[in-house]
Amino acid sequence: MGSLFAYRDSSPSIKNILILDSEGKRVAVKYYSDDWPTNSAKLAFEKSLFAKTMKTNARIEAEVAMFDDNIVIYKFVQDLHFFVTGGDDENELVLATVLQGLFDAISLLLRNTVDRREVLENLDLILLCLDEIVDGGMILETDANLIVGKVASHNLDLDAPLSEQTITQAWATARDHLTKTLLK
């Protein structure tokens, strides 16, 4: 059991993944660290991080910044700001790979229309995407095609009970049932 803890301590870890809009407000966020124990601490971190990075030009390539003893990799696309945060001892390239995998997976899922409205309309897919990339701070996957495949496999289970479906799945199920009823 001791070797498991040694491995977990030596593997790269993510403290949070943030997707904020152009005003610094939350679109989708996941925290994997207890560095921000309260919701107000999380909101304060997001606000100050946004204020520090909003004047930079991170539209073409991801940028790296040190912020509150953390390494933050970020990228801006349309009206969204993507952030991946790791500890000050994390490898920037690993964090950048996570950010790029996240962005590429979201681009594939949303058919290259990555903006606030599309992300909010498909928030269930975005949150599944975050869950497939990182679990408890541990990086699981960074290949966008594999992430999208796993998210899509979650989305295909339309025969699941209504209580276990996401809102998008429930609407699709209701639409299918209505269509079948009307066509009879």
Secondary structure by P-SEA (a helix, b strand, c coil): caaaaaaaaacccccbbbbbcccccccbbbbcccccccaaaaaaaaaaaaaaccccccccbbbbbbcccbbbbbcccccbbbbbbbcccccaaaaaaaaaaaaaaaaaaacccccaaaaaaaaaaaaaaaaacccccccccccaaaaaaaaaaaaaccccccccccaaaaaaaaaaaaaaaaac
